[in-house]
């Protein structure tokens, strides 16, 4: 009886991940950036020397950026660079400028989305 119960438990554990595989959503980067999730919104930050782009997703699907605002602060050593990100597409906000990139740079972004609480997201660049 114990062996049968043990075998059933092992089988259930092996099958559980397959049963839930389609229930969630992909948390990986879709645009080569860094991903953070706050509540039901996923934020992907892509930093280039001349552009900051923030992509918005809700449960794995693009979230409209219309009416959204974001303020970013990049910290690179003793340097601090601020920029306002504005909607530029269906689910993205962006800012143009001169930005530090690479290991050791940290980005703090405060995002305001319509009908949602303000979110403060921290990213560490790689």
OpenMM code with the backbone's topology and positions (N, CA, C; nanometers):
from openmm import Vec3, app, unit

residues = "UNK UNK UNK UNK UNK UNK UNK UNK UNK UNK UNK UNK UNK UNK UNK UNK UNK UNK UNK UNK UNK UNK UNK UNK UNK UNK UNK UNK UNK UNK UNK UNK UNK UNK UNK UNK UNK UNK UNK UNK UNK UNK UNK UNK UNK UNK UNK UNK UNK UNK UNK UNK UNK UNK UNK UNK UNK UNK UNK UNK UNK UNK UNK UNK UNK UNK UNK UNK UNK UNK UNK UNK UNK UNK UNK UNK UNK UNK UNK UNK UNK UNK UNK UNK UNK UNK UNK UNK UNK UNK UNK UNK UNK UNK UNK UNK UNK UNK UNK UNK UNK UNK UNK UNK UNK UNK UNK UNK UNK UNK UNK UNK UNK UNK UNK UNK UNK UNK UNK UNK UNK UNK UNK UNK UNK UNK".split()
positions = [
    Vec3(0.0823, -0.1190, 0.0000),
    Vec3(0.0000, 0.0000, 0.0000),
    Vec3(0.0868, 0.1254, 0.0000),
    Vec3(0.1951, 0.1268, 0.0838),
    Vec3(0.2822, 0.2434, 0.0914),
    Vec3(0.3518, 0.2681, -0.0416),
    Vec3(0.3940, 0.1600, -0.1095),
    Vec3(0.4636, 0.1747, -0.2376),
    Vec3(0.3688, 0.2311, -0.3428),
    Vec3(0.2449, 0.1883, -0.3430),
    Vec3(0.1465, 0.2367, -0.4394),
    Vec3(0.1180, 0.3842, -0.4161),
    Vec3(0.1011, 0.4232, -0.2903),
    Vec3(0.0761, 0.5630, -0.2555),
    Vec3(0.1951, 0.6490, -0.2937),
    Vec3(0.3153, 0.6012, -0.2671),
    Vec3(0.4376, 0.6739, -0.3017),
    Vec3(0.4477, 0.6923, -0.4533),
    Vec3(0.4191, 0.5882, -0.5282),
    Vec3(0.4252, 0.5943, -0.6741),
    Vec3(0.3225, 0.6937, -0.7282),
    Vec3(0.2027, 0.6962, -0.6695),
    Vec3(0.0993, 0.7894, -0.7132),
    Vec3(0.1411, 0.9341, -0.6859),
    Vec3(0.2015, 0.9579, -0.5697),
    Vec3(0.2474, 1.0924, -0.5351),
    Vec3(0.3573, 1.1388, -0.6308),
    Vec3(0.4508, 1.0496, -0.6612),
    Vec3(0.5596, 1.0835, -0.7541),
    Vec3(0.5044, 1.1157, -0.8921),
    Vec3(0.4087, 1.0381, -0.9374),
    Vec3(0.3479, 1.0618, -1.0682),
    Vec3(0.2755, 1.1955, -1.0711),
    Vec3(0.2056, 1.2272, -0.9650),
    Vec3(0.1330, 1.3538, -0.9585),
    Vec3(0.2296, 1.4716, -0.9628),
    Vec3(0.3436, 1.4606, -0.8952),
    Vec3(0.4436, 1.5679, -0.8944),
    Vec3(0.5031, 1.5879, -1.0334),
    Vec3(0.5241, 1.4813, -1.1043),
    Vec3(0.5817, 1.4917, -1.2385),
    Vec3(0.4827, 1.5522, -1.3379),
    Vec3(0.3560, 1.5251, -1.3198),
    Vec3(0.2549, 1.5750, -1.4122),
    Vec3(0.2099, 1.7177, -1.3807),
    Vec3(0.2275, 1.7649, -1.2599),
    Vec3(0.1789, 1.8971, -1.2190),
    Vec3(0.2345, 2.0107, -1.3039),
    Vec3(0.3645, 2.0185, -1.3313),
    Vec3(0.4133, 2.1294, -1.4133),
    Vec3(0.3492, 2.1344, -1.5514),
    Vec3(0.3257, 2.0202, -1.6128),
    Vec3(0.2641, 2.0174, -1.7444),
    Vec3(0.1208, 2.0692, -1.7384),
    Vec3(0.0527, 2.0397, -1.6321),
    Vec3(-0.0865, 2.0836, -1.6184),
    Vec3(-0.0964, 2.2340, -1.6044),
    Vec3(0.0043, 2.2989, -1.5441),
    Vec3(-0.0009, 2.4419, -1.5209),
    Vec3(0.0796, 2.5221, -1.6217),
    Vec3(0.1454, 2.4588, -1.7161),
    Vec3(0.2333, 2.5281, -1.8107),
    Vec3(0.1603, 2.6363, -1.8898),
    Vec3(0.0389, 2.6132, -1.9312),
    Vec3(-0.0330, 2.7118, -2.0109),
    Vec3(-0.1097, 2.8124, -1.9281),
    Vec3(-0.1138, 2.7963, -1.7976),
    Vec3(-0.1954, 2.8821, -1.7133),
    Vec3(-0.1340, 3.0194, -1.6905),
    Vec3(-0.0013, 3.0314, -1.6927),
    Vec3(0.0640, 3.1588, -1.6662),
    Vec3(0.0957, 3.2331, -1.7940),
    Vec3(0.1961, 3.3211, -1.7826),
    Vec3(0.2417, 3.3938, -1.8997),
    Vec3(0.3931, 3.4043, -1.8971),
    Vec3(0.4491, 3.4362, -2.0100),
    Vec3(0.5932, 3.4431, -2.0265),
    Vec3(0.6485, 3.5655, -1.9536),
    Vec3(0.7439, 3.5441, -1.8649),
    Vec3(0.8052, 3.6540, -1.7907),
    Vec3(0.9386, 3.6960, -1.8509),
    Vec3(0.9801, 3.6314, -1.9579),
    Vec3(1.1086, 3.6616, -2.0193),
    Vec3(1.1019, 3.7871, -2.1047),
    Vec3(1.2188, 3.8451, -2.1352),
    Vec3(1.2216, 3.9656, -2.2189),
    Vec3(1.1781, 3.9342, -2.3621),
    Vec3(1.0976, 4.0229, -2.4182),
    Vec3(1.0517, 4.0075, -2.5557),
    Vec3(1.1301, 4.0987, -2.6503),
    Vec3(1.2040, 4.1960, -2.5926),
    Vec3(1.2761, 4.2949, -2.6729),
    Vec3(1.4228, 4.3056, -2.6326),
    Vec3(1.4725, 4.2062, -2.5613),
    Vec3(1.6128, 4.2056, -2.5217),
    Vec3(1.6442, 4.2909, -2.4002),
    Vec3(1.5423, 4.3303, -2.3251),
    Vec3(1.5635, 4.4166, -2.2090),
    Vec3(1.5622, 4.3409, -2.0778),
    Vec3(1.5374, 4.4157, -1.9713),
    Vec3(1.5308, 4.3618, -1.8355),
    Vec3(1.3847, 4.3679, -1.7922),
    Vec3(1.3348, 4.2599, -1.7345),
    Vec3(1.1934, 4.2484, -1.7016),
    Vec3(1.1711, 4.2519, -1.5513),
    Vec3(1.0704, 4.3271, -1.5106),
    Vec3(1.0244, 4.3305, -1.3720),
    Vec3(0.8720, 4.3260, -1.3746),
    Vec3(0.8144, 4.2628, -1.2732),
    Vec3(0.6693, 4.2537, -1.2633),
    Vec3(0.6235, 4.3207, -1.1341),
    Vec3(0.5235, 4.4080, -1.1471),
    Vec3(0.4634, 4.4744, -1.0316),
    Vec3(0.3132, 4.4551, -1.0441),
    Vec3(0.2566, 4.3817, -0.9501),
    Vec3(0.1142, 4.3489, -0.9588),
    Vec3(0.0888, 4.2648, -1.0823),
    Vec3(-0.0082, 4.3046, -1.1624),
    Vec3(-0.0390, 4.2287, -1.2837),
    Vec3(0.0236, 4.2904, -1.4089),
    Vec3(0.1130, 4.3886, -1.3904),
    Vec3(0.1793, 4.4533, -1.5036),
    Vec3(0.3261, 4.4108, -1.5086),
    Vec3(0.3707, 4.3753, -1.6285),
    Vec3(0.5101, 4.3406, -1.6514),
    Vec3(0.5741, 4.4547, -1.7293),
    Vec3(0.6898, 4.5002, -1.6808),
    Vec3(0.7633, 4.6101, -1.7423),
    Vec3(0.8942, 4.5557, -1.7986),
    Vec3(0.9233, 4.5895, -1.9235),
    Vec3(1.0513, 4.5524, -1.9826),
    Vec3(1.1241, 4.6798, -2.0232),
    Vec3(1.2417, 4.7005, -1.9663),
    Vec3(1.3214, 4.8191, -1.9949),
    Vec3(1.4350, 4.7835, -2.0892),
    Vec3(1.4441, 4.8590, -2.1990),
    Vec3(1.5531, 4.8436, -2.2948),
    Vec3(1.6307, 4.9753, -2.2928),
    Vec3(1.7586, 4.9671, -2.2561),
    Vec3(1.8423, 5.0871, -2.2470),
    Vec3(1.9472, 5.0840, -2.3567),
    Vec3(1.9500, 5.1885, -2.4348),
    Vec3(2.0521, 5.2099, -2.5367),
    Vec3(2.1179, 5.3442, -2.5062),
    Vec3(2.2330, 5.3701, -2.5621),
    Vec3(2.3061, 5.4947, -2.5342),
    Vec3(2.2226, 5.6185, -2.5653),
    Vec3(2.1308, 5.6097, -2.6617),
    Vec3(2.0517, 5.7269, -2.7015),
    Vec3(1.9018, 5.7145, -2.6724),
    Vec3(1.8575, 5.5996, -2.6234),
    Vec3(1.7139, 5.5782, -2.6030),
    Vec3(1.6849, 5.4883, -2.4832),
    Vec3(1.5819, 5.5245, -2.4075),
    Vec3(1.5246, 5.4367, -2.3047),
    Vec3(1.3861, 5.3986, -2.3561),
    Vec3(1.3554, 5.2701, -2.3554),
    Vec3(1.2226, 5.2254, -2.3981),
    Vec3(1.1667, 5.1332, -2.2908),
    Vec3(1.0431, 5.1606, -2.2506),
    Vec3(0.9754, 5.0798, -2.1505),
    Vec3(0.8522, 5.0176, -2.2155),
    Vec3(0.8503, 4.8848, -2.2208),
    Vec3(0.7376, 4.8106, -2.2775),
    Vec3(0.6461, 4.7661, -2.1637),
    Vec3(0.5156, 4.7694, -2.1887),
    Vec3(0.4154, 4.7342, -2.0883),
    Vec3(0.3366, 4.6116, -2.1327),
    Vec3(0.3190, 4.5176, -2.0391),
    Vec3(0.2410, 4.3973, -2.0659),
    Vec3(0.1516, 4.3681, -1.9458),
    Vec3(0.0359, 4.3125, -1.9737),
    Vec3(-0.0541, 4.2670, -1.8676),
    Vec3(-0.0916, 4.1234, -1.8984),
    Vec3(-0.0547, 4.0347, -1.8065),
    Vec3(-0.0790, 3.8908, -1.8236),
    Vec3(-0.0256, 3.8402, -1.9582),
    Vec3(0.0919, 3.8895, -1.9962),
    Vec3(0.1580, 3.8434, -2.1170),
    Vec3(0.1151, 3.9108, -2.2462),
    Vec3(0.0161, 3.9999, -2.2395),
    Vec3(-0.0319, 4.0683, -2.3593),
    Vec3(0.0022, 4.2162, -2.3508),
    Vec3(0.0273, 4.2824, -2.4664),
    Vec3(0.0590, 4.4255, -2.4646),
    Vec3(-0.0474, 4.5056, -2.3905),
    Vec3(-0.0016, 4.5997, -2.3082),
    Vec3(-0.0899, 4.6878, -2.2321),
    Vec3(-0.0790, 4.8271, -2.2931),
    Vec3(-0.1898, 4.8868, -2.3279),
    Vec3(-0.1913, 5.0178, -2.3939),
    Vec3(-0.1173, 5.1225, -2.3103),
    Vec3(-0.0319, 5.1982, -2.3778),
    Vec3(0.0467, 5.3025, -2.3112),
    Vec3(-0.0220, 5.4387, -2.3168),
    Vec3(-0.1341, 5.4479, -2.3858),
    Vec3(-0.2058, 5.5747, -2.3968),
    Vec3(-0.2386, 5.6289, -2.2579),
    Vec3(-0.2058, 5.7538, -2.2337),
    Vec3(-0.2329, 5.8169, -2.1049),
    Vec3(-0.1309, 5.7862, -1.9974),
    Vec3(-0.0304, 5.7062, -2.0283),
    Vec3(0.0722, 5.6704, -1.9298),
    Vec3(0.1819, 5.7764, -1.9256),
    Vec3(0.2476, 5.7862, -1.8110),
    Vec3(0.3634, 5.8732, -1.7927),
    Vec3(0.4668, 5.7957, -1.7128),
    Vec3(0.5927, 5.8273, -1.7367),
    Vec3(0.6981, 5.7632, -1.6588),
    Vec3(0.8162, 5.8585, -1.6461),
    Vec3(0.8762, 5.8577, -1.5293),
    Vec3(0.9978, 5.9354, -1.5058),
    Vec3(1.1078, 5.8382, -1.4670),
    Vec3(1.2196, 5.8477, -1.5362),
    Vec3(1.3309, 5.7575, -1.5074),
    Vec3(1.4473, 5.8346, -1.4487),
    Vec3(1.5211, 5.7663, -1.3633),
    Vec3(1.6468, 5.8171, -1.3106),
    Vec3(1.7480, 5.7054, -1.3263),
    Vec3(1.8549, 5.7342, -1.3999),
    Vec3(1.9636, 5.6378, -1.4173),
    Vec3(2.0789, 5.6792, -1.3274),
    Vec3(2.1305, 5.5822, -1.2530),
    Vec3(2.2441, 5.6038, -1.1636),
    Vec3(2.3637, 5.5259, -1.2181),
    Vec3(2.4709, 5.5977, -1.2503),
    Vec3(2.5946, 5.5360, -1.2988),
    Vec3(2.7089, 5.5971, -1.2188),
    Vec3(2.7538, 5.5238, -1.1170),
    Vec3(2.8552, 5.5797, -1.0278),
    Vec3(2.7977, 5.7010, -0.9574),
    Vec3(2.8651, 5.8153, -0.9695),
    Vec3(2.8177, 5.9395, -0.9078),
    Vec3(2.7269, 6.0194, -1.0003),
    Vec3(2.7051, 5.9712, -1.1217),
    Vec3(2.6212, 6.0417, -1.2177),
    Vec3(2.4755, 6.0002, -1.2040),
    Vec3(2.3895, 6.1000, -1.2217),
    Vec3(2.2457, 6.0764, -1.2148),
    Vec3(2.1828, 6.1452, -1.3361),
    Vec3(2.1084, 6.0687, -1.4163),
    Vec3(2.0436, 6.1228, -1.5356),
    Vec3(1.8941, 6.0993, -1.5258),
    Vec3(1.8162, 6.2077, -1.5395),
    Vec3(1.6699, 6.1971, -1.5351),
    Vec3(1.6132, 6.2155, -1.6754),
    Vec3(1.5017, 6.1485, -1.7011),
    Vec3(1.4335, 6.1615, -1.8302),
    Vec3(1.2859, 6.1273, -1.8135),
    Vec3(1.2035, 6.1959, -1.8895),
    Vec3(1.0606, 6.1653, -1.8938),
    Vec3(1.0346, 6.0736, -2.0132),
    Vec3(0.9630, 5.9652, -1.9895),
    Vec3(0.9255, 5.8732, -2.0962),
    Vec3(0.7815, 5.9028, -2.1360),
    Vec3(0.7576, 5.9093, -2.2660),
    Vec3(0.6230, 5.9383, -2.3155),
    Vec3(0.5774, 5.8242, -2.4068),
    Vec3(0.4462, 5.8052, -2.4185),
    Vec3(0.3958, 5.6988, -2.5056),
    Vec3(0.4385, 5.7233, -2.6507),
    Vec3(0.4908, 5.6185, -2.7156),
    Vec3(0.5306, 5.6303, -2.8562),
    Vec3(0.4733, 5.5172, -2.9408),
    Vec3(0.3966, 5.4320, -2.8810),
    Vec3(0.3401, 5.3199, -2.9554),
    Vec3(0.2331, 5.2537, -2.8736),
    Vec3(0.1845, 5.1422, -2.9241),
    Vec3(0.0763, 5.0720, -2.8571),
    Vec3(0.1044, 5.0432, -2.7110),
    Vec3(0.2210, 4.9837, -2.6826),
    Vec3(0.2489, 4.9435, -2.5447),
    Vec3(0.3878, 4.9878, -2.4988),
    Vec3(0.4340, 5.1023, -2.5477),
    Vec3(0.5672, 5.1449, -2.5061),
    Vec3(0.5762, 5.2945, -2.4843),
    Vec3(0.6676, 5.3261, -2.3939),
    Vec3(0.7025, 5.4645, -2.3641),
    Vec3(0.8521, 5.4774, -2.3906),
    Vec3(0.8967, 5.5974, -2.4273),
    Vec3(1.0390, 5.6129, -2.4565),
    Vec3(1.0862, 5.7541, -2.4270),
    Vec3(1.2180, 5.7654, -2.4121),
    Vec3(1.2849, 5.8937, -2.3937),
    Vec3(1.4109, 5.8935, -2.4795),
    Vec3(1.4415, 6.0084, -2.5370),
    Vec3(1.5637, 6.0271, -2.6145),
    Vec3(1.6633, 6.1038, -2.5290),
    Vec3(1.7923, 6.0772, -2.5478),
    Vec3(1.8947, 6.1488, -2.4728),
    Vec3(2.0268, 6.0757, -2.4802),
    Vec3(2.1127, 6.1068, -2.3857),
    Vec3(2.2424, 6.0388, -2.3733),
    Vec3(2.2401, 5.9638, -2.2415),
    Vec3(2.2425, 5.8309, -2.2486),
    Vec3(2.2274, 5.7481, -2.1300),
    Vec3(2.3461, 5.6540, -2.1127),
    Vec3(2.3872, 5.6353, -1.9884),
    Vec3(2.4908, 5.5367, -1.9566),
    Vec3(2.4290, 5.3987, -1.9646),
    Vec3(2.5066, 5.3029, -2.0099),
    Vec3(2.4598, 5.1651, -2.0174),
    Vec3(2.5659, 5.0746, -1.9570),
    Vec3(2.5303, 4.9505, -1.9315),
    Vec3(2.6272, 4.8510, -1.8882),
    Vec3(2.6184, 4.8145, -1.7421),
    Vec3(2.7107, 4.7283, -1.7027),
    Vec3(2.7149, 4.6746, -1.5669),
    Vec3(2.7327, 4.7884, -1.4669),
    Vec3(2.6573, 4.7806, -1.3586),
    Vec3(2.6689, 4.8801, -1.2527),
    Vec3(2.5703, 4.9944, -1.2639),
    Vec3(2.5052, 5.0093, -1.3784),
    Vec3(2.4065, 5.1152, -1.3950),
    Vec3(2.2739, 5.0657, -1.3392),
    Vec3(2.2084, 5.1539, -1.2654),
    Vec3(2.0789, 5.1208, -1.2065),
    Vec3(1.9765, 5.2211, -1.2567),
    Vec3(1.8588, 5.1721, -1.2903),
    Vec3(1.7492, 5.2576, -1.3362),
    Vec3(1.6327, 5.2467, -1.2392),
    Vec3(1.5805, 5.3608, -1.2025),
    Vec3(1.4600, 5.3669, -1.1197),
    Vec3(1.3543, 5.4381, -1.2036),
    Vec3(1.2405, 5.3738, -1.2227),
    Vec3(1.1356, 5.4322, -1.3050),
    Vec3(1.0059, 5.4352, -1.2259),
    Vec3(0.9431, 5.5528, -1.2255),
    Vec3(0.8139, 5.5706, -1.1609),
    Vec3(0.7118, 5.5827, -1.2735),
    Vec3(0.6166, 5.4891, -1.2759),
    Vec3(0.5194, 5.4807, -1.3848),
    Vec3(0.3801, 5.5113, -1.3331),
    Vec3(0.3096, 5.5986, -1.4079),
    Vec3(0.1693, 5.6285, -1.3792),
    Vec3(0.0868, 5.5798, -1.4976),
    Vec3(0.0005, 5.4832, -1.4721),
    Vec3(-0.0902, 5.4312, -1.5737),
    Vec3(-0.2322, 5.4712, -1.5366),
    Vec3(-0.3166, 5.5009, -1.6345),
    Vec3(-0.4544, 5.5388, -1.6039),
    Vec3(-0.5252, 5.4313, -1.5200),
    Vec3(-0.5966, 5.4757, -1.4184),
    Vec3(-0.6782, 5.3890, -1.3322),
    Vec3(-0.5994, 5.2819, -1.2583),
    Vec3(-0.4705, 5.3085, -1.2314),
    Vec3(-0.3868, 5.2139, -1.1572),
    Vec3(-0.3005, 5.2922, -1.0594),
    Vec3(-0.2599, 5.2283, -0.9518),
    Vec3(-0.1697, 5.2967, -0.8596),
    Vec3(-0.0318, 5.3179, -0.9237),
    Vec3(0.0345, 5.4227, -0.8831),
    Vec3(0.1693, 5.4514, -0.9321),
    Vec3(0.2627, 5.3363, -0.8947),
    Vec3(0.3531, 5.3017, -0.9849),
    Vec3(0.4478, 5.1919, -0.9605),
    Vec3(0.5902, 5.2466, -0.9675),
    Vec3(0.6741, 5.2007, -0.8746),
    Vec3(0.8149, 5.2361, -0.8736),
    Vec3(0.8922, 5.1074, -0.8993),
    Vec3(0.9690, 5.1065, -1.0092),
    Vec3(1.0375, 4.9847, -1.0506),
    Vec3(1.1872, 5.0120, -1.0567),
    Vec3(1.2663, 4.9186, -1.0038),
    Vec3(1.4118, 4.9284, -1.0089),
    Vec3(1.4677, 4.8215, -1.1023),
    Vec3(1.5618, 4.8622, -1.1837),
    Vec3(1.6274, 4.7728, -1.2785),
    Vec3(1.7787, 4.7852, -1.2593),
    Vec3(1.8500, 4.6749, -1.2649),
    Vec3(1.9965, 4.6752, -1.2663),
    Vec3(2.0411, 4.6277, -1.4029),
    Vec3(2.1154, 4.7133, -1.4719),
    Vec3(2.1603, 4.6782, -1.6061),
    Vec3(2.2723, 4.5758, -1.6003),
    Vec3(2.2805, 4.4972, -1.7054),
    Vec3(2.3810, 4.3906, -1.7129),
    Vec3(2.4859, 4.4265, -1.8146),
] * unit.nanometer
topology = app.Topology()
chain = topology.addChain("A")
for resn in residues:
    res = topology.addResidue(resn, chain)
    for name in ("N", "CA", "C"):
        topology.addAtom(name, app.Element.getBySymbol(name[0]), res)
